[in-house]
Amino acid sequence: MSQAVALDHVGVVGRDLAALAAQYERLGFALTPIALAGGGRIANRCAMLRQGYLELMALAPGGSSATLARMLAHHAGAHVIALAVDNTAAAIARLRLAGIDCPGVEQSERAIDAADPSGPHARFAHLSVPEQPEARINLILHLTPEALWQERFMSHPNHAVALEEVVLAVPAPAESAARFSRLAGRPVVPDRSGGFALILPHGRIRLLPPDAGETASFSVPSIVGITLRTDDARAAITRLLTGAGIPFVVTDHAVTTWHVSSGGVALCFT
């Protein structure tokens, strides 16, 4: 299939990986070991979920990255959205027919644990597409999903089990929706809060105007929220946040952190 089939992961960029990881551990995520990507220039840790994951990223000691520097100059927070595809050749053909520059497939590999380079490695196939004004959009095929989605990484004290959605504040939702639709190969629909939603078989992306209630306090364009599904009706995350003294907002259907408590992006547990 040439269309995007899932919201694969969201990348949260910080200036200090240890500090960012400590925030997410306080929020009840069990993180993977430190891994190195981008030729060793970028360090990451991931919160692997049964559907999708979160990737926490920062420069490795002594590393440099023009891309991360540009993101951090805008703000620390979520900057990367990865969409899963299951047929790279078909996806490339579709992108080119849509007039999107895609030179081909790039493959990468990294050790799951930088401290154990002889241990399991994860391999990926990426489709390189132009960077978008709203975020860095990656189209990805996992070649070794079993290396990342290990049972030991998927049991979180906060009971998060799935990456449900990502919310963006954008100045012109119709223009952003058209770009995202072309990249994913799927139509958009009107969103309940204004703007548009790109609904995938697994997960969705919401593109909202800057004056929508969910986005009003953020600069635009930017990723402002990530929604995570729990398997215990939010009971564990509520206890964790209360016990740690971390501010949060409760509605009928969700528990939401302030962005300052979660690396520059609000986390909504539903």
TORVEXTOR-499991 format. One record per residue: y, z, x of N, C-alpha, C in turn. Coordinates in Angstrom, 1 decimal. Atoms other than C-alpha are relative to their C-alpha. Example, Ala and Ser with C-alpha at 12.3 -4.5 7.8 and 13.67 -1.06 7.14 Angstrom:
BEGIN
NODE    n_c2    n_c3    n_c1   ca_c2   ca_c3   ca_c1    c_c2    c_c3    c_c1
NODE    -1.2     0.0     0.9    -4.5     7.8    12.3     1.2     0.0     0.9
NODE    -1.1     0.0    -0.9    -1.1     7.1    13.7     1.1     0.8    -0.8
***
This chain:
BEGIN
NODE    n_c2    n_c3    n_c1   ca_c2   ca_c3   ca_c1    c_c2    c_c3    c_c1
NODE    -1.2     0.0     0.8     0.0     0.0     0.0     1.2     0.0     0.9
NODE    -1.2     0.1    -0.9     3.4    -0.9     1.4     1.1     1.0    -0.4
NODE    -1.0    -1.0     0.4     5.4     1.7    -0.6    -0.3     1.4     0.7
NODE     0.1    -1.3    -0.4     6.1     5.2     0.6    -0.9     0.8    -1.0
NODE     0.9    -0.6     0.9     3.4     7.5    -0.8     0.3     1.5    -0.1
NODE    -0.2    -1.4     0.0     4.7    11.0    -0.1     1.3     0.4     0.8
NODE    -1.0    -0.6    -0.9     7.5    13.2     1.2    -0.8     0.8     1.0
NODE     0.9    -0.5    -1.0     5.8    13.9     4.5     0.5     1.3     0.6
NODE    -0.6    -1.2    -0.5     8.2    16.4     6.1     1.5    -0.1     0.1
NODE    -1.5    -0.1    -0.2    11.8    17.5     6.6     0.2     0.7     1.3
NODE    -0.3    -0.6    -1.3    13.2    18.2    10.0     1.3     0.8     0.0
NODE    -1.2    -0.9    -0.1    15.6    21.1    10.5     0.4     0.2     1.5
NODE    -0.5     0.0    -1.4    17.7    21.0    13.7     0.8     1.2     0.3
NODE    -0.8    -1.1    -0.4    19.0    24.0    15.5     0.4    -0.1     1.4
NODE    -0.4     0.0    -1.4    20.7    24.8    18.7    -0.9     0.9     0.9
NODE     0.9    -0.9    -0.7    18.1    27.4    19.7    -1.3     0.1    -0.8
NODE     1.2     0.0     0.7    14.5    27.0    18.7    -0.5     1.4    -0.3
NODE     0.5    -1.4     0.2    13.6    30.6    19.2     0.7     0.7    -1.1
NODE    -0.8    -0.6     1.1    16.4    31.8    16.9    -0.3    -0.6    -1.3
NODE     0.3     0.6     1.2    15.6    29.2    14.3    -1.4     0.4    -0.5
NODE     1.3    -0.4     0.3    11.9    30.0    14.4    -0.1     1.5    -0.5
NODE    -0.1    -1.4     0.4    12.7    33.7    14.1     0.5     0.1    -1.5
NODE    -0.4     0.0     1.4    14.6    33.0    10.9    -1.1    -0.4    -1.0
NODE     1.1     0.5     0.9    11.7    31.1     9.4    -1.2     1.0    -0.1
NODE     1.1    -1.1     0.0     9.2    33.8    10.4     0.4     1.1    -0.9
NODE    -0.4    -1.1     0.9    11.3    36.4     8.6    -0.1    -0.4    -1.4
NODE     0.2     0.5     1.3    11.1    34.1     5.6    -1.4    -0.1    -0.5
NODE     1.4     0.0     0.3     7.4    34.4     5.7    -0.8    -1.3     0.3
NODE     0.8     1.2    -0.4     6.3    31.1     7.4    -0.8     0.4     1.3
NODE     0.9    -0.1    -1.2     3.4    31.1     9.9     0.2    -1.3     0.8
NODE    -0.4     1.2    -0.7     4.6    28.6    12.5    -1.1    -0.5     1.1
NODE     0.9     0.6    -1.0     2.6    26.3    14.8     0.6     0.4     1.4
NODE    -0.5    -0.3    -1.3     2.9    26.9    18.6     1.1    -1.0     0.4
NODE    -1.0     0.9    -0.5     5.8    25.3    20.5    -0.7    -1.3     0.5
NODE     0.4     1.3    -0.4     5.2    21.6    21.0     1.2    -0.8     0.6
NODE    -1.1     0.8    -0.6     7.2    19.0    23.0    -0.2    -1.4    -0.5
NODE     0.0     1.4     0.4     8.2    15.6    21.7     1.1    -0.7     0.7
NODE    -1.1     0.8    -0.7    10.5    12.8    22.8    -0.1     0.0     1.5
NODE     0.1     0.0    -1.5     9.1    12.7    26.3     0.3     1.4     0.6
NODE    -0.2    -1.4    -0.5     9.4    16.5    26.6     1.5     0.5    -0.2
NODE    -1.4    -0.4     0.1    13.1    16.5    25.7     0.3     0.9    -1.2
NODE    -0.2    -0.7     1.2    12.7    18.0    22.2    -1.2     1.0    -0.2
NODE     1.1    -1.0     0.3    10.8    21.2    21.3     0.0     0.2    -1.5
NODE     0.1    -0.3     1.5     9.5    21.9    17.8    -1.1     1.0    -0.3
NODE     1.0    -0.8     0.6     7.5    24.3    15.7     0.0    -0.4    -1.5
NODE     0.1     0.5     1.3     6.2    23.4    12.3    -0.6     1.1    -1.0
NODE     0.6    -0.8     1.1     5.4    25.2     9.0    -0.8    -1.0    -0.8
NODE     0.9     0.9     0.7     2.4    23.3     7.8    -0.4     0.5    -1.4
NODE     0.4    -0.4     1.4     1.8    23.3     4.1    -1.2    -0.9    -0.5
NODE     1.1     0.8     0.4    -1.1    22.0     2.1     0.4    -1.4    -0.5
NODE    -0.6     1.4     0.3     1.2    19.1     1.0     1.3     0.0     0.8
NODE    -1.2     0.1    -0.8     3.8    18.2     3.6     0.2     1.1     1.0
NODE    -0.3    -1.1    -1.0     5.5    20.4     6.2     1.5     0.0     0.3
NODE    -1.4    -0.1    -0.5     8.8    21.6     7.7    -0.1    -0.1     1.5
NODE     0.0     0.1    -1.4     9.6    20.7    11.3     1.3     0.6     0.5
NODE    -1.2    -0.6    -0.6    12.0    23.0    13.2     0.1    -0.6     1.4
NODE    -0.2     0.8    -1.2    13.6    21.2    16.2     1.2     0.5     0.7
NODE    -1.2    -0.2    -0.8    15.9    21.9    19.1    -0.3    -0.6     1.4
NODE     0.2     0.5    -1.3    16.4    20.7    22.6    -0.9     0.9     0.8
NODE     0.8    -0.7    -0.9    13.7    21.7    25.1     0.9     0.5     1.2
NODE    -0.8    -0.4    -1.2    15.0    23.6    28.2     0.2    -1.1     0.9
NODE    -0.3     1.1    -0.9    16.7    21.1    30.4     0.0    -1.4    -0.7
NODE     0.1     1.3     0.7    16.3    18.4    27.7     1.4    -0.5    -0.5
NODE    -1.2     0.5     0.6    18.9    16.1    26.3    -0.4    -1.1    -1.1
NODE     0.3     1.0     1.1    19.0    13.9    23.1     1.3    -0.3    -0.7
NODE    -1.2     0.4     0.6    21.9    11.9    21.9    -0.1     0.1    -1.5
NODE     0.2    -0.1     1.5    20.4    11.9    18.4     0.2     1.5    -0.5
NODE    -0.1    -1.4     0.4    20.1    15.7    18.2     1.5     0.5     0.2
NODE    -1.4    -0.4    -0.2    23.6    16.1    19.7     0.9    -0.5    -1.1
NODE    -0.8     0.5     1.1    25.0    13.9    17.0    -0.2     0.7    -1.3
NODE     0.3    -0.8     1.2    23.3    15.8    14.3     0.7     1.4     0.1
NODE    -0.6    -1.4    -0.1    24.5    19.2    15.6     1.5    -0.1     0.0
NODE    -1.4     0.1     0.0    28.0    17.9    16.0     0.5     0.0    -1.5
NODE    -0.3     0.0     1.4    27.9    17.4    12.2    -0.2     1.5    -0.6
NODE     0.3    -1.4     0.3    26.2    20.8    11.5    -1.5     0.2     0.4
NODE     1.4    -0.4    -0.2    23.0    22.7    12.3    -0.6     0.1    -1.4
NODE     0.7     0.0     1.3    20.5    22.2     9.5    -1.0    -1.1    -0.2
NODE     1.0     1.1     0.2    18.2    19.6     7.9     0.6    -1.4     0.2
NODE    -0.6     1.3    -0.3    18.8    16.1     9.2    -1.1    -1.1    -0.1
NODE     1.1     1.0    -0.1    15.4    14.3     9.1    -0.8     0.1    -1.3
NODE     0.9     0.1     1.1    13.4    13.1     6.1    -1.1    -1.0     0.4
NODE     1.1     0.9    -0.4    10.0    11.6     6.9    -0.8    -0.4    -1.3
NODE     0.8     0.5     1.1     8.2     9.4     4.3    -1.3    -0.5     0.5
NODE     1.3     0.5    -0.4     4.5     8.8     4.5    -0.3    -1.3    -0.5
NODE     0.6     1.3     0.5     3.0     5.3     4.3    -1.4     0.0     0.4
NODE     1.4     0.0    -0.4    -0.6     4.5     4.4    -0.5    -1.4     0.5
NODE     0.3     1.4    -0.5    -0.4     0.8     5.6     1.2    -0.5     0.7
NODE    -1.2     0.4    -0.7     2.0     0.1     8.4     0.3    -1.5     0.0
NODE    -0.3     1.5     0.0     1.6    -3.7     8.4     0.6    -0.4    -1.3
NODE    -0.6     0.3     1.3     2.3    -3.9     4.7     1.4     0.5    -0.1
NODE    -1.3    -0.6     0.1     5.2    -1.6     5.0     1.0    -0.8     0.8
NODE    -0.9     0.8    -0.8     6.8    -3.6     7.8     0.3    -1.3    -0.7
NODE    -0.3     1.2     0.7     6.4    -6.8     5.8     0.9     0.2    -1.2
NODE    -0.9    -0.3     1.1     8.0    -5.2     2.8     1.4     0.3     0.4
NODE    -1.3    -0.3    -0.5    10.9    -3.8     4.8     0.8    -1.3     0.5
NODE    -0.6     1.2    -0.5    11.6    -7.2     6.4     0.4    -0.9    -1.2
NODE    -0.3     0.8     1.2    11.5    -8.9     3.0     1.3     0.6    -0.7
NODE    -1.2    -0.7     0.6    14.1    -6.3     1.8     1.2    -0.1     0.9
NODE    -1.2     0.2    -0.9    16.4    -7.3     4.8     0.2     1.2     0.8
NODE    -0.2    -1.2    -0.9    15.8    -4.0     6.7    -0.6    -0.3     1.3
NODE     0.5     0.2    -1.3    15.5    -4.3    10.4    -1.1     0.9     0.4
NODE     1.2    -0.9    -0.4    12.1    -3.0    11.5    -0.7    -0.8     1.1
NODE     0.6     0.8    -1.1    11.0    -4.2    15.0    -1.5     0.1     0.0
NODE     1.4    -0.1     0.0     7.5    -2.9    14.5    -0.4     1.5     0.0
NODE     0.6    -1.3     0.0     5.2     0.1    14.9     0.2     0.6     1.4
NODE    -0.1    -0.7    -1.3     5.9     2.7    17.6    -1.0     1.2    -0.2
NODE     1.0    -1.1     0.0     3.0     5.1    18.4     0.5     1.1     1.0
NODE    -0.3    -1.1    -0.9     3.5     8.6    19.9    -1.1     1.0    -0.1
NODE     1.1    -1.0     0.0     1.3    11.5    20.8     0.6     1.2     0.7
NODE    -0.4    -1.3    -0.6     1.9    15.2    21.6    -1.1     1.0    -0.1
NODE     1.0    -1.2     0.1    -0.2    18.3    22.3     0.5     0.9    -1.1
NODE    -0.4    -1.0     1.0    -0.2    20.7    19.4     0.6     1.2     0.6
NODE    -0.5    -1.2    -0.6     0.5    23.5    21.8     0.4    -0.4     1.5
NODE    -0.5     0.4    -1.3     2.7    22.7    24.9    -0.6     0.9     1.1
NODE     0.6    -0.9    -1.0     1.1    25.7    26.7    -1.5    -0.4     0.2
NODE     1.5     0.4    -0.2    -2.4    24.0    26.3     0.0    -1.5    -0.1
NODE     0.0     1.5     0.0    -1.9    20.3    27.2    -1.3    -0.7    -0.1
NODE     1.3     0.5     0.1    -5.6    19.8    27.3    -0.6     0.2    -1.4
NODE     0.5    -0.3     1.4    -6.0    21.0    23.7     0.2    -1.2    -0.9
NODE    -0.1     1.1     1.0    -5.8    19.0    20.5     1.4    -0.7     0.1
NODE    -1.2     0.8     0.0    -3.3    16.2    20.3     0.2    -0.6    -1.4
NODE    -0.3     0.7     1.2    -1.5    14.8    17.3     0.6    -1.4     0.4
NODE    -0.5     1.4    -0.3    -0.9    11.0    17.2     0.6    -0.5    -1.3
NODE    -0.8     0.5     1.2     1.6     9.2    14.9     0.3    -1.5     0.2
NODE    -0.6     1.3     0.0     2.6     5.7    14.0     1.3     0.0    -0.8
NODE    -1.3     0.0     0.7     6.3     5.3    13.2     0.5    -1.4    -0.2
NODE    -0.7     1.2     0.2     8.2     2.5    11.7     1.5     0.3     0.2
NODE    -1.4    -0.2    -0.4    11.6     2.3    13.3     0.9    -0.7    -0.9
NODE    -1.0     0.6     0.9    14.4     1.7    10.7     1.3     0.5     0.4
NODE    -1.4    -0.4    -0.4    18.2     1.9    11.1     0.3     1.4    -0.6
NODE    -0.4    -1.3     0.5    19.6     5.4    10.8     1.0    -0.1    -1.1
NODE    -0.8     0.1     1.3    21.2     6.0     7.4     1.1     1.1     0.1
NODE    -1.1    -1.0    -0.1    24.5     7.8     6.8    -0.4     1.4    -0.5
NODE     0.3    -1.2     0.6    22.8    10.5     4.8    -0.9     0.9     0.9
NODE     1.0    -0.8    -0.8    20.0    11.5     7.2    -0.8    -1.0     0.9
NODE     1.0     0.9    -0.7    17.5    10.1     9.7    -1.2    -0.1    -0.8
NODE     1.1     0.3     0.8    14.8     8.5     7.7    -1.1    -0.6     0.8
NODE     1.1     0.5    -0.7    11.4     8.1     9.3    -1.1    -0.4    -1.0
NODE     1.2     0.3     0.7     8.4     6.2     7.9    -1.1     0.2     0.9
NODE     1.0    -0.6    -0.9     5.3     7.7     9.3    -1.4    -0.2    -0.5
NODE     1.4    -0.1     0.3     1.5     7.4     9.3    -0.6     0.9     1.0
NODE     0.7    -0.9    -0.9    -0.5    10.3    10.7    -1.3    -0.6     0.4
NODE     1.2     0.5    -0.5    -3.3     9.0    12.9    -1.1     1.1     0.2
NODE     0.9    -1.2    -0.2    -4.8    12.5    13.4     0.4     1.1    -0.9
NODE    -0.5    -1.0     0.8    -3.9    14.5    10.4    -0.8     1.4     0.2
NODE     0.8    -1.2    -0.1    -6.7    17.0    11.1     0.5     0.9     1.2
NODE    -0.5    -0.7    -1.1    -4.9    18.0    14.3     1.2     0.9    -0.4
NODE    -1.2    -0.8     0.5    -1.8    19.3    12.4    -0.4     0.8    -1.1
NODE     0.4    -0.7     1.2    -3.3    20.3     9.1    -1.2     0.8     0.2
NODE     1.1    -0.9    -0.3    -5.5    23.0    10.5     0.1     1.2    -0.9
NODE     0.0    -1.2     0.9    -6.5    25.9     8.2     0.8     1.2     0.5
NODE    -0.7    -1.2    -0.6    -5.1    28.5    10.6     1.5    -0.1    -0.1
NODE    -1.5     0.1     0.1    -1.6    27.0    10.2     0.5     0.0    -1.4
NODE    -0.5     0.2     1.4    -1.5    26.8     6.4    -0.1     1.2    -0.9
NODE    -0.1    -1.2     0.8    -1.7    30.4     5.3     1.2     0.7     0.3
NODE    -1.3    -0.6    -0.2     1.8    31.7     4.9     0.2     1.3    -0.8
NODE    -0.2    -1.3     0.7     2.8    35.3     4.0     0.9    -0.3    -1.2
NODE    -0.8     0.3     1.1     5.3    33.7     1.6    -0.7    -0.8    -1.1
NODE     0.8     0.8     1.0     2.6    31.7    -0.2     0.5    -1.4    -0.3
NODE    -0.4     1.4     0.2     4.3    28.4     0.2    -1.1    -0.9     0.3
NODE     1.2     0.9    -0.1     1.8    25.6    -0.3     0.4    -1.5     0.0
NODE    -0.4     1.4     0.1     3.8    22.3    -0.9     1.4    -0.2     0.2
NODE    -1.3     0.5    -0.1     6.9    20.5     0.0     0.3    -0.9    -1.2
NODE    -0.2     0.6     1.3     8.2    19.5    -3.4     1.2    -1.0     0.0
NODE    -1.1     0.9     0.0    11.6    18.0    -2.9     1.1     0.3     1.0
NODE    -1.2    -0.2    -0.8    14.7    17.5    -0.8     1.2    -0.5    -0.7
NODE    -1.2     0.3     0.8    18.2    17.5    -2.2     1.1    -0.3     1.0
NODE    -1.1     0.5    -0.8    21.1    15.6    -0.7     1.3     0.0    -0.8
NODE    -1.3     0.2     0.5    24.8    15.8    -1.4     0.6    -1.3     0.6
NODE    -0.4     1.3    -0.5    26.2    12.2    -1.1     1.3    -0.4    -0.7
NODE    -1.3     0.3     0.7    29.7    10.8    -1.8    -0.2    -1.1    -1.0
NODE     0.2     1.1     0.9    28.3     7.7    -3.6    -1.4    -0.1    -0.4
NODE     1.5    -0.1     0.2    24.9     8.5    -5.2    -0.6    -1.4    -0.3
NODE     0.6     1.3     0.3    24.4     4.9    -6.5    -0.3    -0.8     1.3
NODE     0.2     0.7    -1.3    24.9     3.4    -3.0    -1.2     0.6     0.8
NODE     1.1    -0.6    -0.7    22.6     6.0    -1.4    -1.3    -0.2    -0.6
NODE     1.2     0.2     0.7    20.0     5.6    -4.1    -0.5    -1.4     0.3
NODE     0.4     1.4    -0.3    19.9     1.8    -3.5    -0.6    -0.1     1.4
NODE     0.6     0.0    -1.3    19.3     2.4     0.2    -1.4     0.7     0.1
NODE     1.2    -0.8     0.0    16.6     5.0    -0.3    -1.1    -0.8    -0.8
NODE     1.0     0.8     0.8    14.9     2.8    -2.9    -0.6    -1.2     0.8
NODE     0.5     1.1    -0.8    14.7    -0.1    -0.5    -0.9     0.5     1.2
NODE     0.8    -0.6    -1.1    13.4     2.1     2.3    -1.4     0.4    -0.5
NODE     1.2    -0.5     0.6    10.7     3.6     0.1    -0.8    -1.0    -0.8
NODE     0.7     1.0     0.8     9.9     0.5    -1.9    -0.3     0.5    -1.4
NODE     0.2    -0.6     1.3    10.2     2.5    -5.1     1.3     0.1    -0.8
NODE    -1.2    -0.1     0.8    12.7     2.6    -8.0     0.5     1.4    -0.1
NODE    -0.6    -1.3     0.3    15.1     5.5    -8.6     0.2     0.1    -1.5
NODE    -0.2    -0.3     1.4    15.7     7.2   -11.9     1.2     1.0     0.0
NODE    -1.1    -0.9     0.1    18.7     9.2   -13.2    -0.5     1.5     0.2
NODE     0.3    -1.4    -0.2    18.7    12.9   -12.1     0.6     0.9    -1.0
NODE    -0.5    -0.9     1.1    19.1    15.8   -14.5     1.4     0.6     0.4
NODE    -1.3    -0.6    -0.4    22.1    17.0   -12.4     1.1    -1.0     0.3
NODE    -0.9     1.1    -0.4    23.8    13.6   -12.1    -0.6    -0.6     1.3
NODE     0.6     0.6    -1.2    23.1    11.2    -9.3    -1.4    -0.6    -0.4
NODE     1.2     0.7     0.2    19.6     9.8    -8.9    -1.1     0.7     0.8
NODE     1.2    -0.6    -0.7    16.0    10.8    -7.9    -0.9    -1.1     0.3
NODE     1.1     0.9    -0.5    13.4     8.9    -5.9    -1.2     0.8    -0.1
NODE     1.2    -0.7     0.2    10.1    10.1    -7.2    -1.2    -0.7     0.6
NODE     1.1     0.6    -0.7     7.1     9.6    -5.0    -1.3     0.6    -0.6
NODE     1.2    -0.7     0.5     3.4    10.3    -5.8    -0.1     1.4     0.4
NODE     0.0    -1.4    -0.4     3.8    13.5    -3.8     1.4     0.3     0.5
NODE    -1.4    -0.4    -0.4     7.4    14.9    -3.7     1.0    -0.9    -0.5
NODE    -1.1     0.8     0.5    10.8    13.6    -4.5     1.2     0.3     0.8
NODE    -1.3    -0.1    -0.7    14.3    13.0    -3.1     1.1    -0.1    -1.1
NODE    -1.1     0.0     1.0    17.4    13.9    -5.2     1.3    -0.3     0.8
NODE    -1.2     0.5    -0.6    20.7    12.2    -4.3     1.1     0.4    -1.0
NODE    -0.9    -0.6     1.0    23.5    14.2    -6.1     1.4    -0.1     0.5
NODE    -1.4     0.0    -0.3    27.3    14.0    -6.2     0.4     1.3     0.6
NODE    -0.4    -1.2    -0.7    29.2    16.5    -4.1     0.5     1.1    -1.0
NODE    -0.5    -1.0     0.9    30.5    18.3    -7.2    -1.1     0.5    -0.9
NODE     1.1    -0.6     0.8    27.0    19.0    -8.7    -0.1     1.4     0.4
NODE     0.1    -1.5    -0.3    26.3    22.7    -9.0    -0.9     0.3     1.2
NODE     0.9    -0.3    -1.1    23.5    22.5    -6.4     0.6    -0.4     1.3
NODE    -0.5     0.6    -1.3    25.7    20.8    -3.8     1.4     0.4     0.3
NODE    -1.4    -0.1     0.0    29.2    22.0    -4.4     0.6     0.7     1.3
NODE    -0.5    -0.8    -1.2    29.5    24.3    -1.3    -0.3    -0.7     1.3
NODE     0.4     0.7    -1.2    28.3    21.7     1.2     0.9    -1.2     0.3
NODE    -0.7     1.3    -0.4    29.9    18.9     3.2    -0.9    -1.2    -0.3
NODE     0.8     1.2     0.3    28.8    15.4     2.5     0.3    -1.1     1.0
NODE     1.4    -0.2     0.5    26.7    13.6     3.2    -0.8     0.9     0.8
NODE     0.9    -0.9    -0.8    24.1    16.1     4.1    -1.2     0.4    -0.9
NODE     1.2    -0.5     0.6    20.7    17.5     3.2     0.4     1.5    -0.3
NODE    -0.5    -1.3     0.4    21.6    20.7     1.2    -1.1     1.0    -0.4
NODE     1.0    -0.9     0.5    18.3    22.0    -0.1    -1.4    -0.6     0.1
NODE     1.4     0.4     0.0    14.5    21.9     0.2    -0.7     0.9    -1.0
NODE     0.8    -0.8     1.0    12.2    23.0    -2.6    -1.5     0.0     0.4
NODE     1.4    -0.2    -0.4     8.8    24.5    -1.8    -0.7     0.7    -1.2
NODE     0.8    -0.6     1.1     6.1    25.3    -4.3    -0.9     1.1     0.6
NODE     0.8    -1.1    -0.4     4.3    28.7    -4.0    -1.2     0.0    -1.0
NODE     1.2    -0.2     0.8     0.8    29.6    -5.4    -0.1     1.3    -0.6
NODE     0.0    -1.4     0.6     1.8    33.1    -6.6     1.2     0.3    -0.8
NODE    -1.1    -0.2     0.9     4.7    32.5    -8.9     1.2     0.7     0.7
NODE    -1.2    -0.5    -0.8     7.2    33.5    -6.1    -0.1     1.5     0.3
NODE     0.1    -1.5    -0.2     5.9    37.1    -5.9     0.2     0.4     1.5
NODE     0.0    -0.4    -1.4     5.4    37.2    -2.1     1.4    -0.2     0.6
NODE    -1.3     0.3    -0.6     8.7    35.5    -1.2     1.0     1.0    -0.5
NODE    -1.0    -1.0     0.6    10.6    37.9    -3.5    -0.1     1.3     0.7
NODE     0.2    -1.3    -0.7     9.0    40.9    -1.8     0.5    -0.1     1.4
NODE    -0.4     0.2    -1.4     9.7    39.5     1.7     1.5     0.0     0.1
NODE    -1.4     0.1    -0.1    13.3    38.7     1.1     0.7     1.3    -0.4
NODE    -0.6    -1.3     0.3    14.0    42.0    -0.6    -0.2     1.0     1.1
NODE     0.4    -1.0    -1.0    12.2    44.0     2.1     0.8    -0.3     1.3
NODE    -0.8     0.4    -1.2    14.1    42.1     4.9     1.5     0.1    -0.2
NODE    -1.5     0.0     0.3    17.5    42.4     3.2     0.6    -1.3     0.1
NODE    -0.5     1.4    -0.1    17.9    38.6     3.1     0.5    -0.4    -1.3
NODE    -0.6     0.3     1.3    20.3    37.5     0.4    -0.8    -1.2    -0.7
NODE     0.6     1.1     0.8    18.8    35.2    -2.4     0.5     0.1    -1.4
NODE    -0.4     0.1     1.4    19.5    34.0    -5.8    -1.3    -0.2    -0.9
NODE     1.1     0.1     0.9    17.0    34.3    -8.7     0.4    -0.7    -1.3
NODE    -0.2     0.6     1.3    16.9    31.9   -11.7    -1.3     0.1    -0.7
NODE     1.2    -0.1     0.8    14.3    31.4   -14.4    -1.2    -0.6     0.7
NODE     1.1     0.8    -0.6    12.3    29.0   -12.2    -0.1     0.1     1.5
NODE    -0.1     0.1    -1.4    13.2    29.7    -8.6     0.6     1.2     0.7
NODE    -0.7    -1.0    -0.8    14.1    32.0    -5.8     0.6    -0.9     1.2
NODE    -0.7     0.9    -1.0    16.7    30.4    -3.4     0.7     0.8     1.0
NODE    -0.7    -0.6    -1.1    17.9    31.5     0.0     1.4    -0.6     0.2
NODE    -1.3     0.6    -0.4    21.5    31.0     1.2    -0.3    -0.8     1.3
NODE     0.2     0.9    -1.1    21.7    28.3     3.8     0.1     0.7     1.4
NODE    -0.2    -0.7    -1.3    22.9    30.7     6.5    -1.3     0.8     0.4
NODE     1.3    -0.8    -0.2    19.5    32.6     6.2    -1.1    -0.9     0.4
NODE     1.1     0.9    -0.2    17.4    29.5     6.7     0.4    -1.3     0.7
NODE    -0.3     1.0    -1.0    18.8    27.4     9.5     1.0    -1.1    -0.5
NODE    -1.0     0.9     0.4    21.6    25.7     7.6    -0.3    -0.8    -1.2
NODE     0.4     0.7     1.2    19.8    24.5     4.5    -0.6     1.0    -1.0
NODE     0.5    -1.0     1.0    19.0    26.4     1.3    -1.5    -0.4    -0.3
NODE     1.4     0.2     0.3    15.3    26.9     0.6    -0.2     0.6    -1.4
NODE     0.3    -0.4     1.4    14.2    27.0    -3.0    -1.5     0.1    -0.2
NODE     1.5    -0.3     0.3    10.8    28.6    -3.8    -0.3     0.0    -1.5
NODE     0.3     0.2     1.4     9.4    27.5    -7.1    -1.5     0.2    -0.3
***
